[in-house]
Amino acid sequence: MPKLPRVSGEAAIRALERIGFVRRRQTGSHVVLRRFREEGDLGCVVPLHDELAVGTLRGILRQAKFTPEEFVQHLV
């Protein structure tokens, strides 16, 4: 498993939006994203921190059902 980069909440949201997620709502410093698929909808919550902890980012990717490799490709 590759090492996850340190990214901000905004950078993580931009990468998830490139993958197909859309912003649904925001409560305080947390943004709720949703992706609509035939198999069912996926949702994930991303905090708007300056730098996400690696465990937090890993949890976001688990919610989004994406591998770290796929995520890193969309970080550009």
N, C-alpha and C positions, 0 to 999 in steps of 0.2 A: 504494500500500500504506500503510495507516495506521500511525502510530507505535505501537509496543507499549508498554503501561504497565509500570512497574517494580512487580513483585509478588513476594511471598515464595513459597517452595516450597509452603507449606500453602495459600495462596490459589490457586495454580495447580492443586493437587490437588483442591480444592473445586470449582473451575470444571470440571475434567475429569470429576469425579464427577457433576455436573449433566448433562453431555453423555452419560453412559452408561458411563464407565469405573468399574471396581471395583478396590480395593486387593487385590493378590495376596500380596505379601510385602514385607518391608523388610530391607535389609542395611545396617547402619550408618546413614548419613544419606541413603540413597537408597531411594525407594519405587518399586516396580514396579507399574504399573497395567495392566489388561487390559480390552479391550472385545470382546465376542463379537458377531459379525455373520454373516449368511448368506454373505457374500462371503469371509469369513475373519476370523480373530482379529487384533486390533491390540494392540500393546503399546507402552508408553513408560515411561521411567525419569525420575523427577523428584527432584532433590536437595533436601533440606530446608534450604536456605539462607535467611537473613533477607531477601535480595534477590537474585533471579535476574538474571544478565546477559541483555541483550537477545538475544544470539546463542544462549545456552542455551535461552531460552524459544522462540525461533524453531525450534530443533532439536527441542524437545519437540512443538511444533505440527506439524512435518513428520512426526515419528513417528506422531502421533495422526491425521494426515490431516485437519487442520482449518485453516481460514483464520484469520488474526488477527481478522477481523471477527466470526466466529462465537465465537471465544474471548472477546473483549471483551464480547459480549452476555451471556455466562454468568458474568462476574466478579462481578456484584452481590453 
